[in-house]
């Protein structure tokens, strides 16, 4: 049997807000959404707990992350690369 090709990873860009734990960082993902009734553009954010095995990201860095299998109770993301260092 031939293997199915993997679907490409969806990458997200965010800013590191905190280094929490040994190999964990918290990344804030900002996005814009439209209010369902009034149509105003609203700024929203999501906090993701990200696995950083090499401890290369610091607070304030812009990073690229992607979804992965659950690594702990709250950690479902992993760090791909640091885009911009502070």
CORCORDA-V182186 format. One record per helix or strand of 3 or more residues. SS is the DSSP state (~ for helix, > for strand). FROM is the first residue (numbers start at 1). TO is the last residue. Records with the same first field share a line. If there is no record, write none. Layout:
SS->FROM-TO + FROM-TO
//
This chain:
>->11-19 + 24-34 + 41-51 + 62-67 + 75-84
//
